[in-house]
Amino acid sequence: VFEAREGFLQRARSLLIKGCALNPGDAPLLQALARLEAMDGDMRNARTLFDRGAKLDPLHQQNWQAWAMAEWRAGHVDRARELFQRGVWVAPRSKNACRLFQAWGVLEEREGSVPLARQLYKCAVKSDPTSEKAWLSWALMEEKQGNEIRAGELRNLCVQQRAEEAVGQSDLSPAAMFGIDS
């Protein structure tokens, strides 16, 4: 993946193919190779690899999302929607589902289906209330729609959720403040 980011696609492909040969049951490795193939314009091969990864680990939501994004970038919006939905169905209340809902929301917003995008963003923040990306994507959409007040409310909710997460990770209980072991 690093090699691909640095522009060495052939080297990255070679390393990923070797990795897949050594560990053929590794769905995330297949996903990485599929993403590289999609990025390089070989959607036929990418689809085969994404499909193999989905069959190996149907619960791997990141594979569903990567596949959906590749289809969307290739102009296959309906197929992308189907893949987002399949990925969400795997575990709709997981934090990984949040990423699927958020990305699907962006797709729907860009395709002009703002009410559906709004519902998807709402699902995203329900599945992971601490997702800054989901909150801010929703807020940005509302701002673009001329709903500045709602956008501000969403940003405030994002900050509140992030603060509550931070407090939850520290021990601010009265017992801890007074050095009493619970």
RAURHU-V570100 format. One record per residue. SS is DSSP state (alpha for helix, beta for strand, coil for the rest). Layout:
{{SS} {SS}}
//
This chain:
{{coil} {alpha} {alpha} {alpha} {alpha} {coil} {coil} {coil} {alpha} {alpha} {alpha} {alpha} {alpha} {alpha} {alpha} {alpha} {alpha} {alpha} {alpha} {alpha} {alpha} {alpha} {coil} {coil} {coil} {coil} {alpha} {alpha} {alpha} {alpha} {alpha} {alpha} {alpha} {alpha} {alpha} {alpha} {alpha} {alpha} {alpha} {coil} {coil} {coil} {alpha} {alpha} {alpha} {alpha} {alpha} {alpha} {alpha} {alpha} {alpha} {alpha} {alpha} {alpha} {alpha} {alpha} {coil} {coil} {coil} {coil} {alpha} {alpha} {alpha} {alpha} {alpha} {alpha} {alpha} {alpha} {alpha} {alpha} {alpha} {alpha} {alpha} {coil} {coil} {coil} {alpha} {alpha} {alpha} {alpha} {alpha} {alpha} {alpha} {alpha} {alpha} {alpha} {alpha} {alpha} {alpha} {alpha} {coil} {coil} {coil} {coil} {alpha} {alpha} {alpha} {alpha} {alpha} {alpha} {alpha} {alpha} {alpha} {alpha} {alpha} {alpha} {alpha} {alpha} {alpha} {alpha} {coil} {coil} {coil} {alpha} {alpha} {alpha} {alpha} {alpha} {alpha} {alpha} {alpha} {alpha} {alpha} {alpha} {alpha} {alpha} {alpha} {coil} {coil} {coil} {coil} {alpha} {alpha} {alpha} {alpha} {alpha} {alpha} {alpha} {alpha} {alpha} {alpha} {alpha} {alpha} {alpha} {coil} {coil} {coil} {alpha} {alpha} {alpha} {alpha} {alpha} {alpha} {alpha} {alpha} {alpha} {alpha} {alpha} {alpha} {alpha} {alpha} {alpha} {alpha} {alpha} {alpha} {alpha} {alpha} {alpha} {alpha} {coil} {coil} {coil} {coil} {alpha} {alpha} {alpha} {alpha} {coil} {coil} {coil} {coil} {coil}}
//
